[in-house]
Amino acid sequence: QLCINLTNERLQQFFNHHMFILEQEEYKKEGIVWQFIDFGLDLEESIDLMEKPMGILPMLDEECVFPKATDMTYKDKVLAQHNKKHPKFSVPSMKEVKGMEHPPHFNIHHYAGVVGYNVEDWLTKNADPLNENCLDLFRKSAMPFMATLFEDCVPAGPKDRKKTFQTMAMMHRKSLNALMAMLNSKQWYQRRVRGEPSALYQRQTRGAR
């Protein structure tokens, strides 16, 4: 869920930048009388909290390396690093979590609202070990689509295993960065000036022929 919300934040930031910030800059260039409106939609703080060094995800990746690490040691490190120190991070009160079966250990204040996160099983899910026998089976599948999906996933030897180890969070951020690079490489939004519809168009849309 955290990876999904990080993706949403990055895409929302991209949209806001192009639709609100750059558009208003165009108004100034064209000499349009315009008072800049601060939409207050900068998502950089929440994004940094999740993916920058010592952020939620990098700390999770780091904790996956330690043999004796647990979900609770990870939680304690996150709270020590961010609680009462970051504007987009908070810890729910006892009153807020009372009666919950899996209460959140901390909150992140996202663009769309506050989301609580429970870190149980995060280390296991993030490491996501895939049995090499299964990996080899998928690569040799008689189904072309399945074989194509796993053709680049060559099982690593004992010496290379540590070098090639990638967590789910690492792979997700790699894919997300590639997506954002692609989005930033082109002009995806076009400005259109729509005039009054023609009389013919109005008759057609009203059912008259």
Salt bridges, closest charged atoms under 4 A:
GLU9 OE2 - HIS110 ND1 3.75
GLU23 OE2 - ARG191 NE 2.94
GLU26 OE2 - LYS29 NZ 3.83
GLU30 OE2 - ARG191 NH1 2.58
GLU51 OE2 - ARG10 NH1 3.05
ASP61 OD2 - ARG173 NH2 3.23
GLU63 OE1 - LYS77 NZ 2.85
ASP76 OD1 - LYS75 NZ 3.62
GLU101 OE2 - HIS102 NE2 3.71
GLU120 OE1 - HIS102 ND1 3.26
GLU132 OE2 - ARG161 NE 3.23
ASP136 OD1 - ARG139 NH1 2.87
ASP136 OD2 - LYS140 NZ 3.11
